[in-house]
Amino acid sequence: MTQKKVVQTKNPRTGQYVKIDRSRGKIISVKKSPGPYNSVPIIKRRKK
């Protein structure tokens, strides 16, 4: 499984989607309009 460099996930507190740079481990941007980003893979949280 190859990991993408930029992924997105939904912030549970705000309900907005955020783009994350996996190589740096930082949030790149927060989407102001509703819905996910186009052509950016969505990651899900793992169950413990």
mmCIF entry with sequence, helices, sheets and N, C-alpha, C, O atoms, coordinates in Angstrom:
data_MODEL
# 
_entry.id   MODEL 
# 
_entity.id                         1 
_entity.type                       polymer 
_entity.pdbx_number_of_molecules   1 
# 
_entity_poly.entity_id                      1 
_entity_poly.type                           'polypeptide(L)' 
_entity_poly.nstd_linkage                   no 
_entity_poly.nstd_monomer                   no 
_entity_poly.pdbx_seq_one_letter_code       MTQKKVVQTKNPRTGQYVKIDRSRGKIISVKKSPGPYNSVPIIKRRKK 
_entity_poly.pdbx_seq_one_letter_code_can   MTQKKVVQTKNPRTGQYVKIDRSRGKIISVKKSPGPYNSVPIIKRRKK 
_entity_poly.pdbx_strand_id                 A 
# 
loop_
_entity_poly_seq.entity_id 
_entity_poly_seq.num 
_entity_poly_seq.mon_id 
_entity_poly_seq.hetero 
1 1  MET n 
1 2  THR n 
1 3  GLN n 
1 4  LYS n 
1 5  LYS n 
1 6  VAL n 
1 7  VAL n 
1 8  GLN n 
1 9  THR n 
1 10 LYS n 
1 11 ASN n 
1 12 PRO n 
1 13 ARG n 
1 14 THR n 
1 15 GLY n 
1 16 GLN n 
1 17 TYR n 
1 18 VAL n 
1 19 LYS n 
1 20 ILE n 
1 21 ASP n 
1 22 ARG n 
1 23 SER n 
1 24 ARG n 
1 25 GLY n 
1 26 LYS n 
1 27 ILE n 
1 28 ILE n 
1 29 SER n 
1 30 VAL n 
1 31 LYS n 
1 32 LYS n 
1 33 SER n 
1 34 PRO n 
1 35 GLY n 
1 36 PRO n 
1 37 TYR n 
1 38 ASN n 
1 39 SER n 
1 40 VAL n 
1 41 PRO n 
1 42 ILE n 
1 43 ILE n 
1 44 LYS n 
1 45 ARG n 
1 46 ARG n 
1 47 LYS n 
1 48 LYS n 
# 
_struct_asym.id          A 
_struct_asym.entity_id   1 
# 
_struct_sheet.id               AA1 
_struct_sheet.type             ? 
_struct_sheet.number_strands   3 
_struct_sheet.details          ? 
# 
loop_
_struct_sheet_order.sheet_id 
_struct_sheet_order.range_id_1 
_struct_sheet_order.range_id_2 
_struct_sheet_order.offset 
_struct_sheet_order.sense 
AA1 1 2 ? anti-parallel 
AA1 2 3 ? anti-parallel 
# 
loop_
_struct_sheet_range.sheet_id 
_struct_sheet_range.id 
_struct_sheet_range.beg_label_comp_id 
_struct_sheet_range.beg_label_asym_id 
_struct_sheet_range.beg_label_seq_id 
_struct_sheet_range.pdbx_beg_PDB_ins_code 
_struct_sheet_range.end_label_comp_id 
_struct_sheet_range.end_label_asym_id 
_struct_sheet_range.end_label_seq_id 
_struct_sheet_range.pdbx_end_PDB_ins_code 
_struct_sheet_range.beg_auth_comp_id 
_struct_sheet_range.beg_auth_asym_id 
_struct_sheet_range.beg_auth_seq_id 
_struct_sheet_range.end_auth_comp_id 
_struct_sheet_range.end_auth_asym_id 
_struct_sheet_range.end_auth_seq_id 
AA1 1 VAL A 6  ? LYS A 10 ? VAL A 6  LYS A 10 
AA1 2 TYR A 17 ? ASP A 21 ? TYR A 17 ASP A 21 
AA1 3 LYS A 26 ? VAL A 30 ? LYS A 26 VAL A 30 
# 
loop_
_atom_site.group_PDB 
_atom_site.id 
_atom_site.type_symbol 
_atom_site.label_atom_id 
_atom_site.label_alt_id 
_atom_site.label_comp_id 
_atom_site.label_asym_id 
_atom_site.label_entity_id 
_atom_site.label_seq_id 
_atom_site.pdbx_PDB_ins_code 
_atom_site.Cartn_x 
_atom_site.Cartn_y 
_atom_site.Cartn_z 
_atom_site.occupancy 
_atom_site.B_iso_or_equiv 
_atom_site.pdbx_formal_charge 
_atom_site.auth_seq_id 
_atom_site.auth_comp_id 
_atom_site.auth_asym_id 
_atom_site.auth_atom_id 
_atom_site.pdbx_PDB_model_num 
ATOM 1   N N  . MET A 1 1  ? 0.836   -1.183 0.000  1.00 0.00 ? 1  MET A N  1 
ATOM 2   C CA . MET A 1 1  ? 0.000   0.000  0.000  1.00 0.00 ? 1  MET A CA 1 
ATOM 3   C C  . MET A 1 1  ? 0.879   1.243  0.000  1.00 0.00 ? 1  MET A C  1 
ATOM 4   O O  . MET A 1 1  ? 1.701   1.424  0.899  1.00 0.00 ? 1  MET A O  1 
ATOM 5   N N  . THR A 1 2  ? 0.714   2.082  -0.983 1.00 0.00 ? 2  THR A N  1 
ATOM 6   C CA . THR A 1 2  ? 1.490   3.306  -1.043 1.00 0.00 ? 2  THR A CA 1 
ATOM 7   C C  . THR A 1 2  ? 0.729   4.426  -0.354 1.00 0.00 ? 2  THR A C  1 
ATOM 8   O O  . THR A 1 2  ? -0.478  4.580  -0.542 1.00 0.00 ? 2  THR A O  1 
ATOM 9   N N  . GLN A 1 3  ? 1.444   5.203  0.442  1.00 0.00 ? 3  GLN A N  1 
ATOM 10  C CA . GLN A 1 3  ? 0.817   6.313  1.142  1.00 0.00 ? 3  GLN A CA 1 
ATOM 11  C C  . GLN A 1 3  ? 0.915   7.574  0.299  1.00 0.00 ? 3  GLN A C  1 
ATOM 12  O O  . GLN A 1 3  ? 1.959   7.858  -0.287 1.00 0.00 ? 3  GLN A O  1 
ATOM 13  N N  . LYS A 1 4  ? -0.164  8.319  0.241  1.00 0.00 ? 4  LYS A N  1 
ATOM 14  C CA . LYS A 1 4  ? -0.163  9.599  -0.453 1.00 0.00 ? 4  LYS A CA 1 
ATOM 15  C C  . LYS A 1 4  ? 0.488   10.632 0.440  1.00 0.00 ? 4  LYS A C  1 
ATOM 16  O O  . LYS A 1 4  ? 0.450   10.514 1.665  1.00 0.00 ? 4  LYS A O  1 
ATOM 17  N N  . LYS A 1 5  ? 1.092   11.657 -0.174 1.00 0.00 ? 5  LYS A N  1 
ATOM 18  C CA . LYS A 1 5  ? 1.740   12.704 0.614  1.00 0.00 ? 5  LYS A CA 1 
ATOM 19  C C  . LYS A 1 5  ? 0.733   13.641 1.249  1.00 0.00 ? 5  LYS A C  1 
ATOM 20  O O  . LYS A 1 5  ? 0.933   14.094 2.376  1.00 0.00 ? 5  LYS A O  1 
ATOM 21  N N  . VAL A 1 6  ? -0.364  13.942 0.532  1.00 0.00 ? 6  VAL A N  1 
ATOM 22  C CA . VAL A 1 6  ? -1.393  14.835 1.058  1.00 0.00 ? 6  VAL A CA 1 
ATOM 23  C C  . VAL A 1 6  ? -2.706  14.074 1.130  1.00 0.00 ? 6  VAL A C  1 
ATOM 24  O O  . VAL A 1 6  ? -3.153  13.483 0.147  1.00 0.00 ? 6  VAL A O  1 
ATOM 25  N N  . VAL A 1 7  ? -3.324  14.098 2.317  1.00 0.00 ? 7  VAL A N  1 
ATOM 26  C CA . VAL A 1 7  ? -4.602  13.417 2.530  1.00 0.00 ? 7  VAL A CA 1 
ATOM 27  C C  . VAL A 1 7  ? -5.540  14.379 3.246  1.00 0.00 ? 7  VAL A C  1 
ATOM 28  O O  . VAL A 1 7  ? -5.130  15.454 3.683  1.00 0.00 ? 7  VAL A O  1 
ATOM 29  N N  . GLN A 1 8  ? -6.804  13.979 3.360  1.00 0.00 ? 8  GLN A N  1 
ATOM 30  C CA . GLN A 1 8  ? -7.762  14.810 4.081  1.00 0.00 ? 8  GLN A CA 1 
ATOM 31  C C  . GLN A 1 8  ? -8.552  13.960 5.058  1.00 0.00 ? 8  GLN A C  1 
ATOM 32  O O  . GLN A 1 8  ? -8.706  12.751 4.884  1.00 0.00 ? 8  GLN A O  1 
ATOM 33  N N  . THR A 1 9  ? -9.049  14.629 6.093  1.00 0.00 ? 9  THR A N  1 
ATOM 34  C CA . THR A 1 9  ? -9.911  13.986 7.069  1.00 0.00 ? 9  THR A CA 1 
ATOM 35  C C  . THR A 1 9  ? -10.856 15.036 7.631  1.00 0.00 ? 9  THR A C  1 
ATOM 36  O O  . THR A 1 9  ? -10.615 16.236 7.499  1.00 0.00 ? 9  THR A O  1 
ATOM 37  N N  . LYS A 1 10 ? -11.924 14.580 8.253  1.00 0.00 ? 10 LYS A N  1 
ATOM 38  C CA . LYS A 1 10 ? -12.910 15.498 8.814  1.00 0.00 ? 10 LYS A CA 1 
ATOM 39  C C  . LYS A 1 10 ? -12.583 15.761 10.272 1.00 0.00 ? 10 LYS A C  1 
ATOM 40  O O  . LYS A 1 10 ? -12.371 14.828 11.046 1.00 0.00 ? 10 LYS A O  1 
ATOM 41  N N  . ASN A 1 11 ? -12.543 17.038 10.647 1.00 0.00 ? 11 ASN A N  1 
ATOM 42  C CA . ASN A 1 11 ? -12.314 17.422 12.027 1.00 0.00 ? 11 ASN A CA 1 
ATOM 43  C C  . ASN A 1 11 ? -13.619 17.209 12.792 1.00 0.00 ? 11 ASN A C  1 
ATOM 44  O O  . ASN A 1 11 ? -14.624 17.838 12.464 1.00 0.00 ? 11 ASN A O  1 
ATOM 45  N N  . PRO A 1 12 ? -13.629 16.328 13.812 1.00 0.00 ? 12 PRO A N  1 
ATOM 46  C CA . PRO A 1 12 ? -14.884 16.041 14.495 1.00 0.00 ? 12 PRO A CA 1 
ATOM 47  C C  . PRO A 1 12 ? -15.426 17.221 15.307 1.00 0.00 ? 12 PRO A C  1 
ATOM 48  O O  . PRO A 1 12 ? -16.633 17.304 15.531 1.00 0.00 ? 12 PRO A O  1 
ATOM 49  N N  . ARG A 1 13 ? -14.575 18.117 15.742 1.00 0.00 ? 13 ARG A N  1 
ATOM 50  C CA . ARG A 1 13 ? -15.040 19.256 16.538 1.00 0.00 ? 13 ARG A CA 1 
ATOM 51  C C  . ARG A 1 13 ? -15.702 20.331 15.689 1.00 0.00 ? 13 ARG A C  1 
ATOM 52  O O  . ARG A 1 13 ? -16.743 20.870 16.062 1.00 0.00 ? 13 ARG A O  1 
ATOM 53  N N  . THR A 1 14 ? -15.097 20.643 14.545 1.00 0.00 ? 14 THR A N  1 
ATOM 54  C CA . THR A 1 14 ? -15.633 21.719 13.709 1.00 0.00 ? 14 THR A CA 1 
ATOM 55  C C  . THR A 1 14 ? -16.515 21.208 12.581 1.00 0.00 ? 14 THR A C  1 
ATOM 56  O O  . THR A 1 14 ? -17.341 21.956 12.057 1.00 0.00 ? 14 THR A O  1 
ATOM 57  N N  . GLY A 1 15 ? -16.353 19.939 12.197 1.00 0.00 ? 15 GLY A N  1 
ATOM 58  C CA . GLY A 1 15 ? -17.120 19.384 11.095 1.00 0.00 ? 15 GLY A CA 1 
ATOM 59  C C  . GLY A 1 15 ? -16.570 19.773 9.737  1.00 0.00 ? 15 GLY A C  1 
ATOM 60  O O  . GLY A 1 15 ? -17.198 19.484 8.718  1.00 0.00 ? 15 GLY A O  1 
ATOM 61  N N  . GLN A 1 16 ? -15.395 20.430 9.694  1.00 0.00 ? 16 GLN A N  1 
ATOM 62  C CA . GLN A 1 16 ? -14.784 20.838 8.432  1.00 0.00 ? 16 GLN A CA 1 
ATOM 63  C C  . GLN A 1 16 ? -13.686 19.855 8.049  1.00 0.00 ? 16 GLN A C  1 
ATOM 64  O O  . GLN A 1 16 ? -13.116 19.171 8.900  1.00 0.00 ? 16 GLN A O  1 
ATOM 65  N N  . TYR A 1 17 ? -13.401 19.798 6.743  1.00 0.00 ? 17 TYR A N  1 
ATOM 66  C CA . TYR A 1 17 ? -12.334 18.928 6.250  1.00 0.00 ? 17 TYR A CA 1 
ATOM 67  C C  . TYR A 1 17 ? -11.005 19.670 6.304  1.00 0.00 ? 17 TYR A C  1 
ATOM 68  O O  . TYR A 1 17 ? -10.939 20.866 6.021  1.00 0.00 ? 17 TYR A O  1 
ATOM 69  N N  . VAL A 1 18 ? -9.950  18.952 6.669  1.00 0.00 ? 18 VAL A N  1 
ATOM 70  C CA . VAL A 1 18 ? -8.606  19.520 6.726  1.00 0.00 ? 18 VAL A CA 1 
ATOM 71  C C  . VAL A 1 18 ? -7.676  18.698 5.847  1.00 0.00 ? 18 VAL A C  1 
ATOM 72  O O  . VAL A 1 18 ? -7.797  17.475 5.767  1.00 0.00 ? 18 VAL A O  1 
ATOM 73  N N  . LYS A 1 19 ? -6.742  19.386 5.186  1.00 0.00 ? 19 LYS A N  1 
ATOM 74  C CA . LYS A 1 19 ? -5.721  18.711 4.375  1.00 0.00 ? 19 LYS A CA 1 
ATOM 75  C C  . LYS A 1 19 ? -4.481  18.563 5.234  1.00 0.00 ? 19 LYS A C  1 
ATOM 76  O O  . LYS A 1 19 ? -4.064  19.511 5.899  1.00 0.00 ? 19 LYS A O  1 
ATOM 77  N N  . ILE A 1 20 ? -3.883  17.357 5.223  1.00 0.00 ? 20 ILE A N  1 
ATOM 78  C CA . ILE A 1 20 ? -2.716  17.055 6.044  1.00 0.00 ? 20 ILE A CA 1 
ATOM 79  C C  . ILE A 1 20 ? -1.569  16.609 5.156  1.00 0.00 ? 20 ILE A C  1 
ATOM 80  O O  . ILE A 1 20 ? -1.747  15.764 4.279  1.00 0.00 ? 20 ILE A O  1 
ATOM 81  N N  . ASP A 1 21 ? -0.380  17.184 5.384  1.00 0.00 ? 21 ASP A N  1 
ATOM 82  C CA . ASP A 1 21 ? 0.842   16.767 4.701  1.00 0.00 ? 21 ASP A CA 1 
ATOM 83  C C  . ASP A 1 21 ? 1.482   15.678 5.556  1.00 0.00 ? 21 ASP A C  1 
ATOM 84  O O  . ASP A 1 21 ? 1.976   15.955 6.649  1.00 0.00 ? 21 ASP A O  1 
ATOM 85  N N  . ARG A 1 22 ? 1.475   14.447 5.065  1.00 0.00 ? 22 ARG A N  1 
ATOM 86  C CA . ARG A 1 22 ? 1.998   13.327 5.851  1.00 0.00 ? 22 ARG A CA 1 
ATOM 87  C C  . ARG A 1 22 ? 3.504   13.383 6.048  1.00 0.00 ? 22 ARG A C  1 
ATOM 88  O O  . ARG A 1 22 ? 4.006   12.927 7.075  1.00 0.00 ? 22 ARG A O  1 
ATOM 89  N N  . SER A 1 23 ? 4.234   13.932 5.088  1.00 0.00 ? 23 SER A N  1 
ATOM 90  C CA . SER A 1 23 ? 5.691   13.947 5.226  1.00 0.00 ? 23 SER A CA 1 
ATOM 91  C C  . SER A 1 23 ? 6.131   14.878 6.353  1.00 0.00 ? 23 SER A C  1 
ATOM 92  O O  . SER A 1 23 ? 7.114   14.597 7.039  1.00 0.00 ? 23 SER A O  1 
ATOM 93  N N  . ARG A 1 24 ? 5.408   15.987 6.551  1.00 0.00 ? 24 ARG A N  1 
ATOM 94  C CA . ARG A 1 24 ? 5.748   16.918 7.630  1.00 0.00 ? 24 ARG A CA 1 
ATOM 95  C C  . ARG A 1 24 ? 4.883   16.722 8.863  1.00 0.00 ? 24 ARG A C  1 
ATOM 96  O O  . ARG A 1 24 ? 5.242   17.163 9.955  1.00 0.00 ? 24 ARG A O  1 
ATOM 97  N N  . GLY A 1 25 ? 3.734   16.055 8.691  1.00 0.00 ? 25 GLY A N  1 
ATOM 98  C CA . GLY A 1 25 ? 2.841   15.831 9.822  1.00 0.00 ? 25 GLY A CA 1 
ATOM 99  C C  . GLY A 1 25 ? 2.096   17.070 10.256 1.00 0.00 ? 25 GLY A C  1 
ATOM 100 O O  . GLY A 1 25 ? 1.765   17.219 11.432 1.00 0.00 ? 25 GLY A O  1 
ATOM 101 N N  . LYS A 1 26 ? 1.826   17.973 9.307  1.00 0.00 ? 26 LYS A N  1 
ATOM 102 C CA . LYS A 1 26 ? 1.172   19.232 9.649  1.00 0.00 ? 26 LYS A CA 1 
ATOM 103 C C  . LYS A 1 26 ? -0.076  19.445 8.810  1.00 0.00 ? 26 LYS A C  1 
ATOM 104 O O  . LYS A 1 26 ? -0.205  18.907 7.710  1.00 0.00 ? 26 LYS A O  1 
ATOM 105 N N  . ILE A 1 27 ? -0.998  20.245 9.353  1.00 0.00 ? 27 ILE A N  1 
ATOM 106 C CA . ILE A 1 27 ? -2.203  20.616 8.623  1.00 0.00 ? 27 ILE A CA 1 
ATOM 107 C C  . ILE A 1 27 ? -1.840  21.695 7.621  1.00 0.00 ? 27 ILE A C  1 
ATOM 108 O O  . ILE A 1 27 ? -1.215  22.695 7.974  1.00 0.00 ? 27 ILE A O  1 
ATOM 109 N N  . ILE A 1 28 ? -2.236  21.493 6.361  1.00 0.00 ? 28 ILE A N  1 
ATOM 110 C CA . ILE A 1 28 ? -1.939  22.454 5.301  1.00 0.00 ? 28 ILE A CA 1 
ATOM 111 C C  . ILE A 1 28 ? -3.026  23.511 5.226  1.00 0.00 ? 28 ILE A C  1 
ATOM 112 O O  . ILE A 1 28 ? -2.737  24.707 5.223  1.00 0.00 ? 28 ILE A O  1 
ATOM 113 N N  . SER A 1 29 ? -4.300  23.063 5.165  1.00 0.00 ? 29 SER A N  1 
ATOM 114 C CA . SER A 1 29 ? -5.397  24.018 5.036  1.00 0.00 ? 29 SER A CA 1 
ATOM 115 C C  . SER A 1 29 ? -6.682  23.426 5.582  1.00 0.00 ? 29 SER A C  1 
ATOM 116 O O  . SER A 1 29 ? -6.813  22.215 5.758  1.00 0.00 ? 29 SER A O  1 
ATOM 117 N N  . VAL A 1 30 ? -7.639  24.329 5.848  1.00 0.00 ? 30 VAL A N  1 
ATOM 118 C CA . VAL A 1 30 ? -8.964  23.951 6.328  1.00 0.00 ? 30 VAL A CA 1 
ATOM 119 C C  . VAL A 1 30 ? -9.970  24.438 5.305  1.00 0.00 ? 30 VAL A C  1 
ATOM 120 O O  . VAL A 1 30 ? -9.915  25.588 4.869  1.00 0.00 ? 30 VAL A O  1 
ATOM 121 N N  . LYS A 1 31 ? -10.890 23.563 4.921  1.00 0.00 ? 31 LYS A N  1 
ATOM 122 C CA . LYS A 1 31 ? -11.881 23.913 3.910  1.00 0.00 ? 31 LYS A CA 1 
ATOM 123 C C  . LYS A 1 31 ? -13.044 24.661 4.560  1.00 0.00 ? 31 LYS A C  1 
ATOM 124 O O  . LYS A 1 31 ? -13.656 24.171 5.509  1.00 0.00 ? 31 LYS A O  1 
ATOM 125 N N  . LYS A 1 32 ? -13.338 25.840 4.044  1.00 0.00 ? 32 LYS A N  1 
ATOM 126 C CA . LYS A 1 32 ? -14.407 26.667 4.606  1.00 0.00 ? 32 LYS A CA 1 
ATOM 127 C C  . LYS A 1 32 ? -15.783 26.238 4.094  1.00 0.00 ? 32 LYS A C  1 
ATOM 128 O O  . LYS A 1 32 ? -16.753 26.261 4.853  1.00 0.00 ? 32 LYS A O  1 
ATOM 129 N N  . SER A 1 33 ? -15.885 25.849 2.825  1.00 0.00 ? 33 SER A N  1 
ATOM 130 C CA . SER A 1 33 ? -17.166 25.441 2.256  1.00 0.00 ? 33 SER A CA 1 
ATOM 131 C C  . SER A 1 33 ? -17.455 23.988 2.653  1.00 0.00 ? 33 SER A C  1 
ATOM 132 O O  . SER A 1 33 ? -16.531 23.239 2.969  1.00 0.00 ? 33 SER A O  1 
ATOM 133 N N  . PRO A 1 34 ? -18.728 23.588 2.639  1.00 0.00 ? 34 PRO A N  1 
ATOM 134 C CA . PRO A 1 34 ? -19.067 22.219 3.052  1.00 0.00 ? 34 PRO A CA 1 
ATOM 135 C C  . PRO A 1 34 ? -18.592 21.165 2.054  1.00 0.00 ? 34 PRO A C  1 
ATOM 136 O O  . PRO A 1 34 ? -18.417 21.441 0.867  1.00 0.00 ? 34 PRO A O  1 
ATOM 137 N N  . GLY A 1 35 ? -18.389 19.961 2.564  1.00 0.00 ? 35 GLY A N  1 
ATOM 138 C CA . GLY A 1 35 ? -17.982 18.851 1.719  1.00 0.00 ? 35 GLY A CA 1 
ATOM 139 C C  . GLY A 1 35 ? -16.483 18.690 1.654  1.00 0.00 ? 35 GLY A C  1 
ATOM 140 O O  . GLY A 1 35 ? -15.737 19.590 2.040  1.00 0.00 ? 35 GLY A O  1 
ATOM 141 N N  . PRO A 1 36 ? -16.034 17.533 1.163  1.00 0.00 ? 36 PRO A N  1 
ATOM 142 C CA . PRO A 1 36 ? -14.595 17.254 1.089  1.00 0.00 ? 36 PRO A CA 1 
ATOM 143 C C  . PRO A 1 36 ? -13.940 17.904 -0.127 1.00 0.00 ? 36 PRO A C  1 
ATOM 144 O O  . PRO A 1 36 ? -14.615 18.349 -1.056 1.00 0.00 ? 36 PRO A O  1 
ATOM 145 N N  . TYR A 1 37 ? -12.600 17.947 -0.096 1.00 0.00 ? 37 TYR A N  1 
ATOM 146 C CA . TYR A 1 37 ? -11.820 18.417 -1.240 1.00 0.00 ? 37 TYR A CA 1 
ATOM 147 C C  . TYR A 1 37 ? -11.970 17.428 -2.387 1.00 0.00 ? 37 TYR A C  1 
ATOM 148 O O  . TYR A 1 37 ? -12.161 16.234 -2.158 1.00 0.00 ? 37 TYR A O  1 
ATOM 149 N N  . ASN A 1 38 ? -11.887 17.915 -3.605 1.00 0.00 ? 38 ASN A N  1 
ATOM 150 C CA . ASN A 1 38 ? -11.910 17.044 -4.775 1.00 0.00 ? 38 ASN A CA 1 
ATOM 151 C C  . ASN A 1 38 ? -10.516 16.479 -5.020 1.00 0.00 ? 38 ASN A C  1 
ATOM 152 O O  . ASN A 1 38 ? -9.521  17.173 -4.812 1.00 0.00 ? 38 ASN A O  1 
ATOM 153 N N  . SER A 1 39 ? -10.437 15.262 -5.448 1.00 0.00 ? 39 SER A N  1 
ATOM 154 C CA . SER A 1 39 ? -9.202  14.557 -5.833 1.00 0.00 ? 39 SER A CA 1 
ATOM 155 C C  . SER A 1 39 ? -8.138  14.515 -4.737 1.00 0.00 ? 39 SER A C  1 
ATOM 156 O O  . SER A 1 39 ? -6.946  14.474 -5.040 1.00 0.00 ? 39 SER A O  1 
ATOM 157 N N  . VAL A 1 40 ? -8.554  14.525 -3.463 1.00 0.00 ? 40 VAL A N  1 
ATOM 158 C CA . VAL A 1 40 ? -7.635  14.319 -2.343 1.00 0.00 ? 40 VAL A CA 1 
ATOM 159 C C  . VAL A 1 40 ? -8.171  13.127 -1.559 1.00 0.00 ? 40 VAL A C  1 
ATOM 160 O O  . VAL A 1 40 ? -9.331  13.143 -1.147 1.00 0.00 ? 40 VAL A O  1 
ATOM 161 N N  . PRO A 1 41 ? -7.351  12.084 -1.340 1.00 0.00 ? 41 PRO A N  1 
ATOM 162 C CA . PRO A 1 41 ? -7.862  10.892 -0.660 1.00 0.00 ? 41 PRO A CA 1 
ATOM 163 C C  . PRO A 1 41 ? -8.281  11.180 0.785  1.00 0.00 ? 41 PRO A C  1 
ATOM 164 O O  . PRO A 1 41 ? -7.626  11.944 1.494  1.00 0.00 ? 41 PRO A O  1 
ATOM 165 N N  . ILE A 1 42 ? -9.384  10.555 1.205  1.00 0.00 ? 42 ILE A N  1 
ATOM 166 C CA . ILE A 1 42 ? -9.887  10.705 2.571  1.00 0.00 ? 42 ILE A CA 1 
ATOM 167 C C  . ILE A 1 42 ? -9.365  9.547  3.413  1.00 0.00 ? 42 ILE A C  1 
ATOM 168 O O  . ILE A 1 42 ? -9.451  8.386  3.014  1.00 0.00 ? 42 ILE A O  1 
ATOM 169 N N  . ILE A 1 43 ? -8.820  9.879  4.588  1.00 0.00 ? 43 ILE A N  1 
ATOM 170 C CA . ILE A 1 43 ? -8.366  8.823  5.489  1.00 0.00 ? 43 ILE A CA 1 
ATOM 171 C C  . ILE A 1 43 ? -9.349  8.718  6.641  1.00 0.00 ? 43 ILE A C  1 
ATOM 172 O O  . ILE A 1 43 ? -9.995  9.699  7.009  1.00 0.00 ? 43 ILE A O  1 
ATOM 173 N N  . LYS A 1 44 ? -9.457  7.544  7.200  1.00 0.00 ? 44 LYS A N  1 
ATOM 174 C CA . LYS A 1 44 ? -10.337 7.294  8.333  1.00 0.00 ? 44 LYS A CA 1 
ATOM 175 C C  . LYS A 1 44 ? -9.486  7.016  9.561  1.00 0.00 ? 44 LYS A C  1 
ATOM 176 O O  . LYS A 1 44 ? -8.353  6.548  9.446  1.00 0.00 ? 44 LYS A O  1 
ATOM 177 N N  . ARG A 1 45 ? -10.030 7.304  10.731 1.00 0.00 ? 45 ARG A N  1 
ATOM 178 C CA . ARG A 1 45 ? -9.323  6.998  11.973 1.00 0.00 ? 45 ARG A CA 1 
ATOM 179 C C  . ARG A 1 45 ? -9.339  5.496  12.218 1.00 0.00 ? 45 ARG A C  1 
ATOM 180 O O  . ARG A 1 45 ? -10.325 4.820  11.925 1.00 0.00 ? 45 ARG A O  1 
ATOM 181 N N  . ARG A 1 46 ? -8.261  4.992  12.747 1.00 0.00 ? 46 ARG A N  1 
ATOM 182 C CA . ARG A 1 46 ? -8.183  3.565  13.042 1.00 0.00 ? 46 ARG A CA 1 
ATOM 183 C C  . ARG A 1 46 ? -8.847  3.276  14.382 1.00 0.00 ? 46 ARG A C  1 
ATOM 184 O O  . ARG A 1 46 ? -8.806  4.088  15.306 1.00 0.00 ? 46 ARG A O  1 
ATOM 185 N N  . LYS A 1 47 ? -9.447  2.117  14.460 1.00 0.00 ? 47 LYS A N  1 
ATOM 186 C CA . LYS A 1 47 ? -10.014 1.659  15.741 1.00 0.00 ? 47 LYS A CA 1 
ATOM 187 C C  . LYS A 1 47 ? -8.884  1.081  16.571 1.00 0.00 ? 47 LYS A C  1 
ATOM 188 O O  . LYS A 1 47 ? -8.000  0.405  16.044 1.00 0.00 ? 47 LYS A O  1 
ATOM 189 N N  . LYS A 1 48 ? -8.914  1.346  17.868 1.00 0.00 ? 48 LYS A N  1 
ATOM 190 C CA . LYS A 1 48 ? -7.850  0.834  18.738 1.00 0.00 ? 48 LYS A CA 1 
ATOM 191 C C  . LYS A 1 48 ? -8.118  -0.573 19.179 1.00 0.00 ? 48 LYS A C  1 
ATOM 192 O O  . LYS A 1 48 ? -7.320  -1.152 19.916 1.00 0.00 ? 48 LYS A O  1 
# 
